[in-house]
Amino acid sequence: MKIESYTYTGEAMKRVYENEKWTIGVKNWKPGSDPSMIDCLERHNKTDELFVLVHGSCVLRGGDRERSAV
């Protein structure tokens, strides 16, 4: 089996792989990613999401309709 590797060194997010079932994106830091700049959350109700931290640190926030972001 061949193991594929994808990289992206720019700011923000870029899709690096897509097929009919999967999308893989790499998200790098950008000024708007700073936790103090977050003013809304996105919802993706029709898909599963997986986050893998490869290097550094991150903040992952979640929320629901009944309360504000956690």
C-alpha angles and dihedrals in degrees: 000000000000117000112213123208127203129190137184123181101180128099124277123002133330129179106234099177135022137170133156092286108025141048120187119193134181116216120196129183121279129171092261090056092069108117091236089060097054111110101160143023128228123224125210103187097167099053143051118239131203125192121200119185107211100174138003125001137304145187117227114192128190138180145166137220094264098059143018125270117302 
